[in-house]
């Protein structure tokens, strides 16, 4: 029997057990993703990731000189085919610690830019879906967050696929009141 495909779910909220965690729990347990995929749950706030210093080491060496827990993230990205990003909306963008993780993806950017060992970038199965959840509903406020996530996925050779915006959701109670939440999440688990 073939081994299941690998799925990485990035929970990008610093609020432990907040809305992003609740959504991941629904996907993994109620919607049974763990039965279909080998799931890696990446709680980005739990990783000690230092800021990119802009030293340009990665431009020449295609790796980062900073030795921290980002190494685990690099490996997960290299070894996984399917991705789900769940991010809260913070002032029309992603949370700061998740942006720090994104900034540290420069080695992948330079690999793509200089066309070095791009085998992982040419795989049609590398697909990423994302959910952006926020308390607001101001026109255009989700666009910057979406663009940041799409650039992140593209930088890693992952084709952005399906998106879901959950608006006017500030608390767990708000999330629990969303009509047909599981049916809305169905689109996120189709790759």
C-alpha positions as CSV (number, residue, x, y, z in Angstrom):
1,X,0.0,0.0,0.0
2,X,1.2,3.5,-0.8
3,X,2.1,5.8,2.0
4,X,-0.3,8.7,2.5
5,X,0.6,12.1,1.1
6,X,2.1,14.6,3.5
7,X,0.0,17.6,4.6
8,X,1.4,20.5,6.6
9,X,-1.0,22.7,8.4
10,X,0.5,26.0,9.5
11,X,-1.4,27.5,12.5
12,X,-0.1,31.1,12.4
13,X,-1.8,32.6,15.5
14,X,0.0,33.5,18.7
15,X,-3.3,32.8,20.6
16,X,-3.1,29.3,21.8
17,X,-6.4,27.5,21.4
18,X,-7.9,30.6,19.6
19,X,-9.9,30.5,16.3
20,X,-7.0,29.3,14.2
21,X,-6.4,26.4,16.5
22,X,-10.1,25.6,16.5
23,X,-10.2,25.5,12.7
24,X,-7.2,23.2,12.6
25,X,-8.9,20.9,15.1
26,X,-12.0,20.8,12.9
27,X,-10.0,19.9,9.9
28,X,-7.9,17.2,11.5
29,X,-10.5,15.6,13.8
30,X,-14.0,16.3,12.6
31,X,-13.2,16.3,8.9
32,X,-10.8,13.4,9.4
33,X,-7.7,14.8,7.5
34,X,-5.5,12.7,9.7
35,X,-7.0,9.6,8.1
36,X,-6.3,10.8,4.6
37,X,-2.9,12.4,5.1
38,X,0.3,12.2,7.1
39,X,-0.3,15.5,8.9
40,X,2.4,17.8,10.3
41,X,0.9,20.5,12.5
42,X,3.2,23.6,12.5
43,X,2.2,25.9,15.3
44,X,4.4,28.8,14.1
45,X,4.3,30.7,17.4
46,X,5.9,27.7,19.2
47,X,9.1,27.9,17.1
48,X,12.1,30.0,18.1
49,X,12.8,31.8,14.8
50,X,15.2,34.7,14.7
51,X,14.7,37.6,12.3
52,X,16.3,37.7,8.9
53,X,19.3,40.0,9.1
54,X,19.5,40.7,5.4
55,X,23.1,39.5,5.3
56,X,22.6,37.9,1.8
57,X,24.4,34.6,2.9
58,X,21.5,32.7,1.4
59,X,22.0,34.4,-2.0
60,X,25.3,32.6,-2.5
61,X,24.8,29.4,-0.3
62,X,21.1,28.7,-0.7
63,X,20.7,28.2,3.0
64,X,20.5,30.5,6.0
65,X,23.5,31.0,8.3
66,X,21.2,31.4,11.3
67,X,20.9,28.2,13.3
68,X,17.6,28.0,15.0
69,X,14.3,26.1,14.7
70,X,13.7,27.4,11.2
71,X,15.7,24.3,10.0
72,X,12.7,22.2,10.9
73,X,10.4,24.4,8.9
74,X,12.7,24.3,5.8
75,X,12.7,20.5,6.0
76,X,8.9,20.3,6.3
77,X,8.5,22.6,3.3
78,X,10.9,20.5,1.3
79,X,9.3,17.2,2.2
80,X,5.5,18.0,1.9
81,X,3.1,18.1,-1.0
82,X,0.0,19.7,0.4
83,X,-0.3,22.7,2.6
84,X,-3.0,24.5,4.6
85,X,-2.2,27.9,6.1
86,X,-4.5,29.2,8.8
87,X,-3.8,32.8,9.7
88,X,-5.5,35.5,11.7
89,X,-5.7,39.0,10.2
90,X,-3.5,41.4,12.1
91,X,-3.8,45.0,10.9
92,X,-4.4,43.8,7.3
93,X,-1.5,41.4,7.4
94,X,-0.2,38.2,9.0
95,X,1.0,38.1,12.6
96,X,4.6,39.3,13.2
97,X,6.1,35.9,14.1
98,X,4.6,34.4,11.0
99,X,6.1,37.2,8.9
100,X,9.5,36.5,10.5
101,X,9.1,32.9,9.3
102,X,8.2,34.1,5.8
103,X,11.2,36.5,5.7
104,X,13.5,33.5,6.5
105,X,12.3,31.8,3.3
106,X,14.9,33.7,1.3
107,X,17.0,30.6,0.6
108,X,14.1,29.2,-1.4
109,X,13.7,32.6,-3.2
110,X,17.3,32.6,-4.3
111,X,17.1,28.9,-5.4
112,X,14.2,29.8,-7.7
113,X,15.7,33.1,-8.8
114,X,19.0,31.6,-9.8
115,X,17.4,28.3,-11.1
116,X,19.5,26.1,-8.9
117,X,18.3,22.6,-8.0
118,X,14.6,23.6,-8.6
119,X,13.3,20.0,-8.7
120,X,10.9,20.7,-5.8
121,X,9.6,23.8,-7.6
122,X,8.4,21.8,-10.6
123,X,6.1,19.3,-8.9
124,X,2.5,19.8,-9.9
125,X,1.3,18.2,-6.7
126,X,2.7,20.9,-4.4
127,X,-0.5,22.8,-3.6
128,X,-1.4,25.2,-0.8
129,X,-4.8,26.3,0.5
130,X,-5.3,29.0,3.1
131,X,-7.8,30.4,5.5
132,X,-7.6,34.0,6.7
133,X,-9.8,34.7,9.8
134,X,-10.4,38.2,11.2
135,X,-12.7,40.3,13.3
136,X,-13.2,42.9,10.7
137,X,-15.0,43.2,7.4
138,X,-13.6,46.4,5.9
139,X,-13.3,46.3,2.1
140,X,-9.8,45.3,1.0
141,X,-8.4,44.6,4.5
142,X,-7.8,40.9,3.6
143,X,-5.9,41.6,0.4
144,X,-2.5,42.4,1.9
145,X,-2.6,39.3,4.1
146,X,-3.6,37.2,1.1
147,X,-0.8,38.6,-1.1
148,X,1.7,37.8,1.6
149,X,0.6,34.2,1.9
150,X,0.5,33.8,-1.9
151,X,4.0,35.1,-2.2
152,X,5.1,32.8,0.6
153,X,3.6,29.8,-1.2
154,X,5.0,30.8,-4.6
155,X,8.5,31.3,-3.1
156,X,8.4,27.7,-1.9
157,X,7.3,26.3,-5.2
158,X,3.7,25.7,-3.8
159,X,0.8,26.6,-6.1
160,X,-1.8,28.7,-4.3
161,X,-5.1,27.0,-4.8
162,X,-8.2,27.6,-2.6
163,X,-8.8,30.4,-0.2
164,X,-11.4,31.1,2.5
165,X,-11.9,34.4,4.3
166,X,-13.8,34.1,7.6
167,X,-14.9,37.7,8.5
168,X,-16.5,39.2,11.6
169,X,-15.0,36.5,13.8
170,X,-13.2,37.8,16.9
171,X,-14.0,35.1,19.5
172,X,-14.5,31.3,19.7
173,X,-18.2,32.1,20.2
174,X,-18.2,34.0,16.9
175,X,-16.6,31.1,15.2
176,X,-19.1,28.6,16.6
177,X,-21.9,30.7,15.2
178,X,-20.7,30.5,11.6
179,X,-23.4,28.7,9.6
180,X,-22.2,25.8,7.6
181,X,-18.6,26.1,8.8
182,X,-17.7,22.6,7.9
183,X,-19.1,22.9,4.4
184,X,-17.1,26.1,3.9
185,X,-14.0,24.3,5.1
186,X,-14.7,21.5,2.5
187,X,-13.1,23.7,-0.2
188,X,-9.9,24.0,1.9
189,X,-9.4,20.2,2.0
190,X,-9.8,19.7,-1.8
191,X,-6.4,19.8,-3.5
